[in-house]
């Protein structure tokens, strides 16, 4: 699967926040551990450059009520993760540098600014994914199926509906899944019983929701979707977007 290399080149799409309009308070505090190494210091600069954590928290504050006080901590060794015992979301600086390294591969030919923009989308999706776990835990939301898949859809929907350039940010998150898939030389048994779906499945599901959010525009972006995808999945993607949007609204109102 090589077509993923092309799609990030598309200009940013624009999607107005339509569904996320009710007032709420999420109680998320952002903290940063001291960055000790030069690599960690560079990651900290990239995290803060466009204030993505603050933008994500502001969006969640405006649209959700989470029944817990949550700390969003950048630093540490483990993660990205949500620790329900401490109601802590942890994002290591090493994760940021690893994402940047993936986007800097020669095949993508990204400039530094394009790498930063791709990181912003992937980081926003990751933060929303972990906030989704916190929401499910704190509000005791019912989840039918794998929770990891559910909060993936939550993250993608909140990007699409809450950020002006949410479609491009979601595509950048999908690109990260595709790049991570390229690191797997062959599948092992544990890949099929792990908590997360396969990276390539997460890639296509994210792409599907982006398509479903704006099918008329996406049909014009032929480099994003091969013909088989459009023929076999396009109508289902529209239905999935509508169903998941309605279901998440019901759970979070």
C-alpha positions as CSV (number, residue, x, y, z in Angstrom):
1,X,0.0,0.0,0.0
2,X,1.9,3.0,-1.3
3,X,-0.8,5.6,-2.2
4,X,-0.7,7.0,1.3
5,X,2.4,8.9,0.4
6,X,0.4,11.2,-1.8
7,X,-2.6,12.3,0.2
8,X,-1.0,14.7,2.7
9,X,-0.1,17.0,-0.3
10,X,-3.7,18.1,-0.7
11,X,-4.5,21.6,0.5
12,X,-6.2,21.9,3.8
13,X,-9.9,21.3,3.7
14,X,-12.3,23.4,5.8
15,X,-15.1,22.0,8.0
16,X,-17.2,24.2,10.2
17,X,-18.3,23.0,13.6
18,X,-21.9,22.1,13.2
19,X,-22.8,19.4,15.6
20,X,-20.6,20.5,18.6
21,X,-22.5,23.5,20.0
22,X,-23.6,22.9,23.6
23,X,-21.8,24.4,26.5
24,X,-19.9,22.3,29.0
25,X,-16.7,22.1,31.1
26,X,-14.1,19.3,30.9
27,X,-11.7,20.2,33.7
28,X,-8.4,19.4,31.9
29,X,-5.1,20.8,33.2
30,X,-2.0,20.8,31.0
31,X,1.4,20.2,32.5
32,X,4.9,19.9,31.0
33,X,7.7,18.0,32.6
34,X,11.2,19.6,32.3
35,X,12.8,18.6,29.0
36,X,16.3,17.3,29.7
37,X,17.7,16.2,26.4
38,X,18.0,18.3,23.2
39,X,15.7,15.9,21.5
40,X,13.1,16.4,24.2
41,X,13.5,20.1,24.1
42,X,12.9,20.1,20.4
43,X,9.7,18.1,21.0
44,X,8.5,20.5,23.6
45,X,9.0,23.4,21.1
46,X,7.0,21.5,18.5
47,X,4.2,20.8,21.0
48,X,3.8,24.4,21.9
49,X,4.4,26.0,18.5
50,X,0.7,26.1,17.4
51,X,-0.8,25.5,20.9
52,X,-2.5,22.3,19.8
53,X,-3.0,21.0,23.4
54,X,-4.7,24.3,24.3
55,X,-6.9,24.1,21.2
56,X,-7.9,20.6,22.0
57,X,-8.7,21.4,25.6
58,X,-10.7,24.5,24.5
59,X,-12.7,22.3,22.1
60,X,-13.4,19.7,24.8
61,X,-14.3,22.4,27.3
62,X,-16.9,23.8,24.9
63,X,-18.4,20.5,24.0
64,X,-18.1,18.0,26.8
65,X,-18.7,17.5,30.5
66,X,-16.3,15.0,31.9
67,X,-17.0,13.8,35.5
68,X,-13.4,14.0,36.6
69,X,-10.5,16.4,36.9
70,X,-7.9,15.3,34.3
71,X,-4.2,16.1,34.1
72,X,-2.7,16.1,30.6
73,X,1.0,15.6,31.2
74,X,3.7,15.9,28.6
75,X,6.8,13.9,29.6
76,X,7.6,10.6,31.3
77,X,8.5,7.3,29.7
78,X,5.2,5.6,29.0
79,X,2.4,6.4,26.6
80,X,0.5,7.8,25.0
81,X,-1.9,6.5,27.5
82,X,-4.8,7.3,29.9
83,X,-4.3,6.1,33.5
84,X,-7.8,5.8,35.1
85,X,-6.3,5.5,38.6
86,X,-4.8,8.9,38.4
87,X,-7.2,10.3,35.7
88,X,-3.9,11.2,33.9
89,X,-3.2,11.4,30.2
90,X,0.5,11.1,29.5
91,X,2.3,11.9,26.3
92,X,6.0,11.3,26.3
93,X,8.3,13.7,24.5
94,X,9.8,10.6,22.8
95,X,6.4,10.0,21.1
96,X,6.5,13.4,19.6
97,X,10.1,13.0,18.2
98,X,9.1,9.5,16.8
99,X,6.2,11.0,15.0
100,X,8.3,13.8,13.6
101,X,10.9,11.2,12.4
102,X,8.1,9.3,10.6
103,X,6.9,12.4,8.7
104,X,10.5,13.3,7.7
105,X,11.1,10.2,5.6
106,X,12.4,11.1,2.1
107,X,9.4,9.7,0.3
108,X,7.2,12.4,1.7
109,X,9.5,15.3,0.8
110,X,7.9,17.5,3.5
111,X,9.3,20.9,4.5
112,X,9.8,21.7,8.1
113,X,6.5,23.6,8.2
114,X,4.6,20.7,6.6
115,X,6.1,18.3,9.1
116,X,4.9,20.6,11.9
117,X,1.4,20.7,10.4
118,X,1.3,16.9,10.1
119,X,2.5,16.6,13.7
120,X,-0.3,19.0,14.8
121,X,-2.9,16.8,13.2
122,X,-1.5,13.6,14.6
123,X,-1.0,15.1,18.1
124,X,-4.6,16.5,18.1
125,X,-6.0,13.1,17.2
126,X,-3.9,11.4,19.8
127,X,-5.0,13.8,22.5
128,X,-8.6,13.4,21.6
129,X,-8.2,9.6,21.5
130,X,-6.9,9.6,25.1
131,X,-9.6,12.1,26.2
132,X,-12.1,9.7,24.7
133,X,-10.8,7.0,27.1
134,X,-11.1,9.5,30.0
135,X,-14.7,10.3,28.9
136,X,-15.7,6.7,28.7
137,X,-14.2,5.9,32.1
138,X,-15.3,9.0,34.1
139,X,-18.8,9.2,32.7
140,X,-19.3,5.4,32.6
141,X,-20.3,5.5,29.0
142,X,-21.5,2.2,27.4
143,X,-19.2,1.0,24.6
144,X,-20.3,-1.8,22.3
145,X,-17.2,-3.3,20.7
146,X,-13.6,-2.4,21.2
147,X,-13.1,0.7,23.2
148,X,-10.0,1.6,21.2
149,X,-12.0,1.7,18.0
150,X,-14.7,3.7,19.7
151,X,-12.3,6.4,20.9
152,X,-10.6,6.4,17.5
153,X,-13.9,7.4,16.0
154,X,-14.5,10.0,18.8
155,X,-11.1,11.6,18.0
156,X,-11.7,11.7,14.3
157,X,-15.2,13.1,14.6
158,X,-14.1,15.8,17.1
159,X,-11.4,16.8,14.6
160,X,-13.8,16.9,11.7
161,X,-16.5,18.9,13.5
162,X,-14.5,21.0,15.9
163,X,-11.5,22.3,13.8
164,X,-11.7,24.5,10.8
165,X,-9.0,22.4,9.1
166,X,-10.2,19.2,10.8
167,X,-10.3,17.2,7.6
168,X,-6.6,17.7,6.9
169,X,-5.7,17.1,10.5
170,X,-7.6,13.8,10.4
171,X,-5.8,12.9,7.1
172,X,-2.5,13.6,8.8
173,X,-3.5,11.3,11.7
174,X,-4.4,8.6,9.1
175,X,-1.1,9.1,7.5
176,X,0.7,8.3,10.8
177,X,-1.2,5.0,11.0
178,X,-0.2,4.2,7.5
179,X,3.5,5.0,8.2
180,X,3.3,2.8,11.4
181,X,1.9,0.0,9.3
182,X,5.0,0.2,7.1
183,X,7.2,-0.8,10.0
184,X,5.6,-4.2,10.4
185,X,7.5,-6.8,8.3
186,X,5.0,-9.5,9.0
187,X,2.1,-10.0,11.4
188,X,2.3,-12.1,14.5
189,X,-0.5,-13.7,16.5
190,X,-0.5,-10.9,19.1
191,X,-1.2,-8.3,16.4
192,X,-4.6,-9.9,16.0
193,X,-5.6,-10.1,19.6
194,X,-4.1,-6.7,20.7
195,X,-6.4,-3.9,22.1
196,X,-5.9,-1.7,19.0
197,X,-7.0,-2.6,15.5
198,X,-4.2,-3.0,13.0
199,X,-2.6,0.3,12.0
200,X,-3.7,-0.3,8.4
201,X,-7.3,-0.8,9.6
202,X,-7.1,2.4,11.7
203,X,-5.8,4.2,8.6
204,X,-8.7,3.1,6.4
205,X,-11.3,3.7,9.1
206,X,-10.1,7.3,9.6
207,X,-10.1,7.8,5.8
208,X,-13.6,6.4,5.7
209,X,-14.9,8.9,8.2
210,X,-13.2,11.8,6.4
211,X,-14.9,10.7,3.2
212,X,-18.2,10.3,4.9
213,X,-18.0,13.8,6.3
214,X,-17.9,15.4,2.9
215,X,-18.4,12.8,0.1
216,X,-18.9,15.3,-2.7
217,X,-15.6,17.0,-2.1
218,X,-13.8,13.7,-1.3
219,X,-15.0,12.1,-4.6
220,X,-12.9,14.8,-6.4
221,X,-9.8,13.8,-4.5
222,X,-8.9,10.7,-6.5
223,X,-5.4,10.4,-5.1
224,X,-6.9,9.8,-1.7
225,X,-9.1,6.9,-2.6
226,X,-8.5,4.2,-5.1
227,X,-11.5,3.2,-7.3
228,X,-12.2,0.0,-5.5
229,X,-12.5,1.9,-2.2
230,X,-15.0,4.4,-3.7
231,X,-17.0,1.6,-5.3
232,X,-17.1,-0.7,-2.3
233,X,-17.1,1.6,0.7
234,X,-18.3,5.1,-0.2
235,X,-21.9,4.7,0.7
236,X,-21.1,2.8,3.9
237,X,-18.6,5.5,4.9
238,X,-21.3,8.2,4.7
239,X,-23.7,6.0,6.8
240,X,-20.9,5.3,9.3
241,X,-20.1,9.0,9.7
242,X,-23.8,9.8,10.2
243,X,-24.4,7.0,12.7
244,X,-21.3,7.6,14.7
245,X,-21.9,11.3,14.9
246,X,-25.4,10.8,16.1
247,X,-24.4,8.1,18.6
248,X,-21.6,10.2,20.1
249,X,-23.9,13.2,20.4
250,X,-26.4,11.0,22.2
251,X,-23.8,9.8,24.7
252,X,-22.3,13.2,25.4
253,X,-25.3,15.4,25.7
